[in-house]
Amino acid sequence: MKSTLATGLILFVLTLSLGIPRLAIADEAIAPPSLIGTWEGPLILSSDENMKLALTFSLNEGKYTAVLISSGMGIYAMPADVVRVRGLNLTIRLQRLDLEILGTLRLDDSGGKIQRIDGSWFQGSEMVPLVLQSVDSPSC
């Protein structure tokens, strides 16, 4: 009986030790590339009215933070209350503006770089499509 229990315990420990590295590798594989930097695009409010906006992301204690910049709206570095990245999904909330941005990170063919952020700008009862591209610094 002792030998069966010892064999079972050894098999259990081996299974765990072989499975953990696989799980860690899988987690690394689905982690998106870094968002750090500035992402900018037009906010098209109507056929003849649009304005640029930018989101600048940084890391603070391992968590993403973001600020919104849009001279057309009179906003210069308003911090987001919530920035959440889950897989390739992005959620940003600015409660002062009753604003939520839901986006999807679009990767290049290699999966190693974010090409753009496709999303939606929700404010009050309005929804506006949004496409953000990486830029060196905000132009708005």
N, C-alpha and C positions, 0 to 999 in steps of 0.2 A: 504494500500500500504506500509506504514511504517513497519507493522508487517511482510509482505512478504520479504521486503528488509532486515530487521533485521534477520529473520530466515535464509535467503540465506547467509548472511554474517557470521552468527554463523556456519552454515554447512561448509562454505569455510574454516574458521579458524580451525575447528575441523579436516577437511580433511588434511590440511597442517600439523597440529601438529601431527597427527597420521602417516602421510606419511614420514616425515623427519627422525624420528628414524629408520624406516624400511630401508630407503635409506642408512643411516649411517651404519647400521648393514650389509647391502649387500656390501658396499664398504669395510668394514673390512674383510668380508669373502673372497673376491677375492684378497686382498693384499697378495702377497707371503711372506713367511718367510724371515728373514734377510739373505742377501748375505755377510755380514761382515765377513772377514777372507780371507784365502788363498785357492785358487782352482788351482789344478795342473793336468797336463796330458801330454801325448806325442803328438808331432806334427810329424806325419808320412809323410815325404816328398817323400819317395820311398820305395821299398821293403827292401832295406838294409840301409836306412838312416832315422833316426828319432832323435828328440831331445826333451827334456822336456821343458815345459814352465809353468809359473805360473802367475796367476792374483791375486793380493791382493786388496780386496775391503774395503773401509771405508766410513763413513758418514761425510760430511762436510756441516754444516748448512742445514741439512735435505736432502742433495742430495748425491747420491753415487759418489765416486771417485774410480779410479783403477790405479794400476801400473803394468806394464808388467815386468816379470823377466825371462831371459833365458840366462844362461851362454854360451850355445852353439851358440847363436847369438850375444853374447857380450853385452847383455842388462841387466842392473841392475837397476830396479825401474824406468822405463820410464813411465811418467804419460800419461794416456789416455786423449785425447781431449774431447771425448764424452762418457758418460756412461748413458744409458737410460734403465730403467726397466718399461715396460708397461704390467701389468698382469704377465704372465709367460715368456714374451719375453724380451730378453736382447740384446742390441746393444752397442758395444764398438768400438770407432774409434781412431786410432793413425795416424794422418796425416803425420807425419815425415816418417813413414814407408809405406805410402799408404796402410794402413791395416784397415780392418773392420772385426769384429767378430760378427756374428749373432748367438744367442743361444736361447735355450728353457730350462727353469728351470724345472727339473724333481723332483717331490715331492714324499715323502714316502707315504705309504697307508693312513696315518692319515691326510696328507696334511699339517702337522705342521713343516716339516723339508725338506730342499732341499737335495736330495740324490746326484745329479750330474747336470752338465750343458752339454747338448748336443748341439753342434754347428758346425759352419763352419767358417774357417779362409779364408778370401778373401784378397789376396795381388796381386796387378796388375791384371793379367788375370788368376791367379791360385786360385783354391778352394781346401781346404784340410779339411776333417772332423775332428772334435775335440770333445773329451769327457774329461771334467774336474771333478775331485773329490776333496772333501774338505780334506785339510791336515793341520796339526798344524803349520808347517812352510815350506817354499819352499826348495826343495832339489836340485834345478837346479841352 
